[in-house]
């Protein structure tokens, strides 16, 4: 009786000792690397400080711009006056340049996204003679700097009598080797082969499968290519500079640079410097808005692709 009673008591005590939680340890996710944190803050400052300086400088008058510290506000808040000056100087050419930039960027971004999506989907889901060779050529084209292609592109368009037209900026921007590579990688994992086979069994053609199945699943990748092409065309300076001769066709990058150069040559650089700075600040606002509006599609795509069944 005594031995039988002692054994359960001993086992129960041993179980309690084994189930007792040990000392609390730091979670792996809570670890922080001080050098990495400092590096991230430096990178953030590297990108944010120029924008902050541009925003503050846009609020200054010409006198305050050259007499006060760069990150300090001037004695007079002249943002509205500078905006009015931007849209009225030289008969309001800034509005024309902004419209040209929107046309170049939107048409080029949508066209580049369409071509990259179709090409990437084709490389990912079809096998044809020379597919690896063609894709290797596309990968090699990513390594070629755009400035190296500017002069040959100009000669080709000049022979076709397309220089000094909007097509001289739009057509070269439709080709996006990186977009094709991105969509090829994205389509390989986002569009299941079983879904394509099921659509074929139901009698759907290849073009219908692409538009009704592939495009819907490739949404986040398409948005990514659109945004990359939009930013690249919006900030493109060298290609419009060599392709366009008429100021009525200039985008914002070339127009603002030409305005600053003309003012400097005339000896009034200081008088126009605040106008050019304010115009530069206005020119980046649409890109920020576009990124903030489209980033939710990135987040939804990443969240959807992070869970594999």
Number of C-alpha atoms within 10 A of each C-alpha: 5 6 7 8 9 10 11 11 11 11 11 11 12 12 11 11 10 10 9 9 8 7 6 6 6 8 7 7 6 7 8 9 9 9 9 10 11 11 12 12 11 12 11 11 13 11 10 12 12 12 14 15 14 18 18 21 28 29 24 26 23 20 14 20 20 15 10 14 11 16 14 13 17 21 12 11 15 17 19 12 15 23 18 13 19 24 16 13 13 10 10 13 20 24 14 19 22 20 16 18 23 18 16 22 26 19 19 27 27 19 20 28 28 19 16 26 28 19 18 23 24 19 22 19 14 8 10 8 7 9 14 12 10 12 18 12 12 17 15 11 14 15 10 10 9 13 11 9 12 16 14 11 18 17 13 12 19 14 10 9 11 16 20 21 16 17 15 22 25 21 15 17 22 20 18 23 21 18 27 28 23 18 28 23 16 21 23 16 12 18 20 13 12 9 13 18 13 11 17 14 10 9 11 15 11 11 10 13 17 20 12 12 15 21 19 13 18 20 16 23 25 25 19 20 24 24 22 18 27 26 18 15 26 26 18 19 17 13 21 24 18 16 25 20 13 9 14 14 21 27 29 26 21 21 23 21 15 15 20 20 12 14 17 15 10 9 9 12 17 15 14 19 21 27 26 22 22 25 22 19 20 17 20 14 10 13 16 10 10 13 13 10 10 15 15 12 16 16 12 13 18 13 10 12 12 9 7 5 3
